[in-house]
Amino acid sequence: ESMIKDKDCKIFLGIAGALVPAGMKEILIEMLKNKWIDVLVITGANLTHDLIEDLGFKHYQGSENEDDKKLNRKGLDRIYNVYMPNEAYKKLEDFFEKNFDELSKTKNIREFLFTLGKLTPGNGILKTCYKEKIPVFCPAISDSGIGLMVWGRLAQGKKIDVNAFEDLKEILDIAWTAKKTGVIYLGGGVPKNYIQQAMQFTKGASYAVQITMDRPEQGGSSGAELKEGISWNKLNDNAKFCNLTCDVTIALPIIYSALKDRI
């Protein structure tokens, strides 16, 4: 609430884990539409599932105890207790084949995603970022279904020249020129670290919220407590911050509902 109400604060949101398949998509879209988020960093997997839903497919509640051999025969892919029809990838392939020439004109990943949002039907995360002019970054885009679709076109002799390093300049410029910064990490992974390294070019984030089930003892970024960032200058030593150990799909709807009441 404090970082959203602070008009000098640029808010960076990092999204990892299977949040789109798990049904968090509409909440994330509302956060973007509400202008609560200035910069989005997200995994390629979440963007793939976002695009799949915008192409007309859905994710379904299932069971983590189902026989995976039977699911395979039925053409269903399992994400813990969520199912997705495997035929969605054929529609995804057709979409990229149709739009590849325009996508291939982009110079970096951020521009690639902006163009992808423009071309995408529906009103998902990518489309919302395009409409609201919110920069969206996905540094590990090749590690996803979208990456596989691009590779498929390259294997057919198509050309694309997307600079994987150029996005750093843009996100670092946003962080560098901000009067204050706030960070929200839903899960950890690459999105968290990508934002964290941008914070090193500031006075450290003034606000931070992290929701994760990962543990700090193994030394990975995903489980690292926010206060660890003070030693790196990623978090200001006077920052307001909160680590919440919880499943994001439990915590986020409750937090979002409270913010809607308060703001």
SEDO-560360 format. One line per 2 residues: their letters; for each residue x, y, z of C-alpha. Coordinates in pm, whole numbers, plus 50000, padded with zeros to 5 digits. Layout:
// residues N
a> X/Y/Z  ...
END
This chain:
// residues 263
es> 50000/50000/50000  50284/50240/50090
mi> 50477/50189/49767  50166/50221/49549
kd> 50065/50546/49722  50419/50689/49694
kd> 50401/50887/49367  50782/50905/49346
ck> 50813/50526/49348  50865/50309/49038
if> 50735/49958/49113  50902/49651/48962
lg> 50701/49326/48966  50877/48989/48924
ia> 50663/48684/48842  50787/48324/48852
ga> 50622/47987/48905  50303/47862/48739
lv> 50087/48163/48827  49897/48183/48497
pa> 49806/47811/48490  49708/47838/48858
gm> 49448/48107/48784  49623/48427/48896
ke> 49611/48588/48551  49312/48818/48605
il> 49455/48954/48931  49787/49027/48760
ie> 49608/49201/48472  49408/49418/48715
ml> 49729/49517/48895  49871/49631/48561
kn> 49553/49814/48460  49537/49986/48800
kw> 49878/50145/48726  50020/49978/49035
id> 50307/49832/48831  50562/50029/48626
vl> 50789/49745/48512  50711/49375/48468
vi> 50971/49097/48463  50823/48753/48402
tg> 50915/48400/48300  50870/48278/47944
an> 50653/47994/48073  50395/48234/48219
lt> 50392/48434/47895  50347/48111/47697
hd> 50046/48011/47905  49911/48367/47885
li> 49931/48352/47505  49778/48004/47495
ed> 49474/48130/47688  49445/48433/47459
lg> 49442/48193/47163  49128/48031/47305
fk> 49255/47747/47525  49204/47704/47897
hy> 49369/47547/48200  49163/47302/48403
qg> 49154/47191/48764  49278/46834/48794
se> 49460/46615/49045  49829/46576/49123
ne> 49754/46206/49188  49630/46126/48837
dd> 49808/45859/48631  50041/46061/48403
kk> 50051/45781/48145  49674/45811/48106
ln> 49697/46189/48081  49959/46154/47810
rk> 49731/45925/47609  49448/46178/47649
gl> 49671/46461/47525  49674/46646/47858
dr> 49982/46810/48007  49993/46829/48389
iy> 50124/47121/48595  50089/46978/48948
nv> 49706/46977/48980  49632/47176/48664
ym> 49578/47028/48316  49630/47186/47975
pn> 49543/47030/47637  49861/46959/47444
ea> 49685/47063/47121  49733/47422/47237
yk> 50088/47405/47105  49962/47348/46751
kl> 49759/47671/46771  50064/47843/46917
ed> 50276/47719/46628  50023/47847/46375
ff> 50019/48188/46546  50397/48224/46525
ek> 50408/48103/46167  50151/48370/46073
nf> 50320/48655/46261  50689/48565/46249
de> 50787/48815/45980  50671/49109/46193
ls> 50823/48966/46509  51155/48913/46331
kt> 51190/49289/46276  51234/49353/46649
kn> 51579/49433/46790  51559/49316/47152
ir> 51345/49095/47377  51146/49384/47525
ef> 51055/49504/47175  50978/49146/47069
lf> 50733/49110/47359  50576/49451/47292
tl> 50512/49347/46930  50385/49008/47049
gk> 50140/49189/47277  50019/49401/46985
lt> 49959/49094/46768  49801/48881/47040
pg> 49422/48839/47039  49236/48858/47368
ng> 49324/49076/47667  49593/48888/47854
il> 49909/49003/48031  50106/49075/47713
kt> 49815/49262/47553  49763/49466/47870
cy> 50131/49564/47887  50110/49672/47523
ke> 49795/49879/47576  49916/50036/47902
ki> 50271/50089/47767  50424/49895/48056
pv> 50773/49764/47970  50784/49386/48007
fc> 51111/49195/48027  51173/48822/47994
pa> 51550/48761/48001  51512/48381/47970
is> 51256/48387/47686  51427/48098/47503
ds> 51353/47878/47807  50983/47851/47719
gi> 50723/47741/47467  50761/48081/47298
gl> 51132/48011/47263  51057/47675/47104
mv> 50819/47839/46857  51091/48085/46750
wg> 51344/47803/46721  51098/47614/46502
rl> 51089/47904/46257  51469/47932/46263
aq> 51496/47559/46188  51294/47629/45872
gk> 51548/47886/45756  51379/48200/45891
ki> 51595/48481/46036  51563/48684/46354
dv> 51819/48914/46516  51706/48982/46873
na> 51978/49117/47105  51952/48935/47438
fe> 52165/49194/47623  52013/49521/47503
dl> 51719/49503/47747  51961/49557/48034
ke> 52018/49916/47924  51646/49993/47939
il> 51572/49837/48277  51889/49986/48428
di> 51793/50331/48292  51446/50301/48449
aw> 51600/50207/48785  51878/50467/48763
ta> 51645/50759/48688  51372/50669/48942
kk> 51348/50887/49253  51250/50577/49452
tg> 51197/50211/49368  50977/49936/49505
vi> 50995/49565/49426  50737/49285/49447
yl> 50856/48927/49399  50594/48659/49340
gg> 50822/48357/49353  51189/48398/49272
gv> 51391/48270/48979  51527/48478/48694
pk> 51268/48761/48728  51373/48830/49086
ny> 51744/48833/49011  51696/49048/48698
iq> 51521/49314/48907  51764/49276/49196
qa> 52066/49350/48977  51890/49661/48844
mq> 51844/49777/49205  52223/49784/49243
ft> 52221/50091/49017  51998/50279/49262
kg> 52018/50370/49630  51850/50034/49687
as> 51476/49967/49680  51277/50175/49929
ya> 50999/49914/49950  51000/49538/49898
vq> 50757/49249/49929  50849/48887/49863
it> 50611/48589/49859  50781/48254/49818
md> 50796/47900/49951  51170/47874/49885
rp> 51418/47859/50171  51730/48075/50221
eq> 51962/47801/50354  52059/47666/50012
gg> 52195/48004/49903  51980/48049/49593
ss> 51831/48384/49493  51474/48249/49503
ga> 51483/48179/49876  51709/48464/49981
el> 51554/48693/50241  51508/49051/50131
ke> 51740/49187/50401  52029/49003/50233
gi> 51993/49261/49955  52111/49538/50190
sw> 52464/49395/50171  52449/49423/49789
nk> 52287/49770/49787  51979/49610/49630
ln> 51767/49712/49928  51797/50045/50107
dn> 51900/50006/50470  51596/50218/50569
ak> 51355/50028/50343  51012/49901/50443
fc> 51009/49533/50350  50830/49207/50420
nl> 50916/48841/50353  50609/48619/50338
tc> 50654/48243/50334  50338/48130/50159
dv> 50199/47988/49835  50148/48290/49608
ti> 49811/48154/49493  49688/48174/49853
al> 49845/48506/49952  49804/48715/49637
pi> 49420/48713/49616  49396/48811/49985
iy> 49654/49090/49954  49502/49218/49631
sa> 49153/49224/49782  49280/49426/50079
lk> 49459/49673/49850  49143/49723/49646
dr> 48964/49825/49967  49240/50057/50086
i> 49349/50235/49769
END
